[in-house]
Every structure is written in C-alpha cells, then in structure tokens.
Amino acid sequence: MELTRKQKEEIEKAGARFLLRRRPPEEIRNKVDLAYRIEGQSVFIYEIRPKWDNEKVIIEEQIAKATYVESQKHWKIFWMRGNLEWILYEPIPYVKLISDFFDIVSDDEMFCFFG
C-alpha cells in the first residue's frame, strides 16, 4: 500500500526541517551531503559523498529508515549497522509521527545514526 498524499506532505515538511538542522554547510556539500527519499512505505535518510578512491563516483550511504505499519498506525525506526543490516532502534522503536523520526535521527542521542 502506498503512502497517502497527506503522509507524503508530512514527510516533506519534516524532511525539510531535518535538512535545515543537519545538512552540512553549502561550501562542503560537494564532499558530503544529506538527503532523504520515500520508497513505498519507507523513508530513508542517507549521506551522499564521493567514493574514497574515486571522487568521480558518488555513493549513497544509508543512515536511517522509517517504515509505516498501517495496521499499527505507527512508524518503525531502523538504523544501519556496520554490517549493512537494518536494526530496530531499540531506545525508541516506534513513533506515531514522521516528524518524531526525523527529530530522533537529528538528535542521535545513542550515536547510532551519525556515529
């Protein structure tokens, strides 16, 4: 099931606020930047940077994921481990509002998202 138009608007609003708070300064965004995207029932936050051994190759490194669970009316929060597996964010595994997901990632109190 696809997200509703209202949910997508909420994601865009919360995502814009997140980027305003956490995005690197404009003068270094060609070296490191942040973005988010919607894929199906999930929202992904990722880092954009040149590959370490070939700056012409741009890579995206996943940081966080929220997946909407329609039956529960909540978002499940995940973080990406070093082994590239998504792990449920145990301190706060579920939120009702997508804006709470973006706030949790931005605050990164457990150092799971930004290290």
Secondary structure, DSSP 4 states (H G I P E B T S, - for coil): -PPPHHHHHHHHHHHHHHHHHHSPPGGGTTT-EEEEEEETTEEEEEEEEEETTEEEEEEEEEEEEEEEETTTTEEEEEEE-TTS-EEE-TTS-EESSHHHHHHHHHH-TTSSS--
